[in-house]
């Protein structure tokens, strides 16, 4: 952490970003860190390659996060901080312009590394269940006084990545950090309503449709949902609406692995993996993805049919071998 703190203190115009297809942890971490650095007098900038999903827009009421348009947007940036990934590939088209700046780069992450670090500074702590937890520690070390907006952003980051505390990584320290945030007057009920009680009619109808078509494979150990773009569009749902569908698959008795395949508008297939007792991280890494032992994912170029066939073949093999995927 000391190296990260030194780089932040010596910077004048730090840029804070997160991975493409930003989620609650990435955005919450980014917004809290941006606000904290502004409090320290930094001419900070928050910028992403993708727009904020509507369900997370309440975290950035002042609309401080800008969309990257051209390299001229990066003028004067002397430090890049990337939240919630340690993989350049996860920055999509933003990676190359950021690398060309030539300034120091810091990755803040809690996912196991998927590539060898280069010249960048990596602060990775896989014992943390969310990058938001790392940001909390970092802001505290920098002497930032948390305000309700920062605390809310970190709180949202932590609870979204904890998936209702269902994974084994949830620790006493994690809950203590949440307790510290509550002292700053986080409106827990409001955060819950905005994150989990704003489903569109299209999302609910699409979910009802796909639930009827769940595939159960390998003696019902594997549950699969497949969402072609045409089906999603039929119900007027967005791709972000479908993000949580995978969480329901491993709630079925006997299911060990849940897989969600989604066609992306850019001609890619988003693969989300969840597990009860089998590590799916190595499986995601086979397809240049990453994540956690029991929650991982990847983005694969190819047709929905081909990607699904390749991933299911890999799942069958790892179950046959009796090893982690």
Secondary structure as UniProt FT lines:
FT   HELIX           2..10
FT   STRAND          14..18
FT   HELIX           24..39
FT   TURN            40..41
FT   STRAND          45..48
FT   HELIX           54..60
FT   TURN            61..62
FT   STRAND          65..67
FT   HELIX           71..74
FT   TURN            75..76
FT   STRAND          79..83
FT   HELIX           88..91
FT   TURN            92..93
FT   HELIX           94..101
FT   STRAND          104..109
FT   STRAND          121..124
FT   TURN            126..127
FT   HELIX           131..142
FT   HELIX           148..162
FT   TURN            163..166
FT   TURN            168..169
FT   HELIX           172..182
FT   TURN            183..185
FT   HELIX           188..196
FT   HELIX           201..211
FT   TURN            212..213
FT   STRAND          215..217
FT   TURN            218..221
FT   STRAND          222..227
FT   HELIX           229..234
FT   TURN            235..236
FT   HELIX           240..251
FT   TURN            253..254
FT   STRAND          257..263
FT   TURN            265..266
FT   STRAND          268..275
FT   HELIX           281..286
FT   TURN            287..288
FT   STRAND          290..292
FT   TURN            293..294
FT   STRAND          295..301
FT   HELIX           304..321
//
